[in-house]
Amino acid sequence: TAPGPRSYTTLRDEAVKLFNSLQQLESEQDPVPLMQGVLQTCLDLPPLVDEIYCQLVKQTTEPPAPGGQGDLHYWQLLTCMSCTFLPSPPVLRFLRFHLDRTENRFPASEMAKYACFIREALGKTKGRECVPSLEEILVLMQRQEMICTVHCPGAPACSVAISSHTTAEEVAQELVSRLGLSQSPNLFALYEQSRRREQPVGSATLLADVLTRFE
């Protein structure tokens, strides 16, 4: 299930807990729930976003085993962070320097590929309503896109590849084009349906947030 409301202590105590979580991440066999927990804490406590970015830069600088499992877990969490939160301008400059340095030192490596992905994500991220779903975290760890199934009245269900930054309007436009309705005078929108209600999805809403709510 998606993370629910949490109770927190002081920012200092929560920062210590997050630091301990990062230490645990290095050897975690299934890092996805731990990553989602870190992201949820950052969403609930925005002052900790910069702290986690700085910690992840530190952990991925001069690692004991570059490209090893522990190192890549940090890069994968950094990838998820970049698709969810923007750091403050000073930390963003520090992060971009770190990404450039990594690509220069380890060209064609997995770390360099994550660094490139992160740089591109930072140019698109505007902030999220929800943390990435477990499915989204899994595809981000592979630097891939998610497949979203949209049910269209009078037509077969359509599968659409989306990223963490894809909006409802972008998906609606793609479906209109696929279904040959570009010349139609009608307006089209996506709807979110559950057992209790059906409601339109705002054009600027990120589809990834909608999928997290379904999870």
MOUR-V885188 format. One record per run of one state. SS is the DSSP state (alpha for helix, beta for strand, coil for the rest). FROM is the first residue (numbers start at 1). LEN is the number of residues. If there is no record, write none. Layout:
BEGIN
ss=SS from=FROM len=LEN
ss=SS from=FROM len=LEN
END
This chain:
BEGIN
ss=coil from=1 len=10
ss=alpha from=11 len=15
ss=coil from=26 len=6
ss=alpha from=32 len=13
ss=coil from=45 len=3
ss=alpha from=48 len=12
ss=coil from=60 len=9
ss=alpha from=69 len=14
ss=coil from=83 len=6
ss=alpha from=89 len=17
ss=coil from=106 len=4
ss=alpha from=110 len=13
ss=coil from=123 len=11
ss=alpha from=134 len=8
ss=coil from=142 len=4
ss=beta from=146 len=5
ss=coil from=151 len=7
ss=beta from=158 len=5
ss=coil from=163 len=4
ss=beta from=167 len=1
ss=alpha from=168 len=11
ss=coil from=179 len=12
ss=beta from=191 len=3
ss=coil from=194 len=4
ss=beta from=198 len=3
ss=coil from=201 len=5
ss=beta from=206 len=1
ss=alpha from=207 len=8
ss=coil from=215 len=1
END
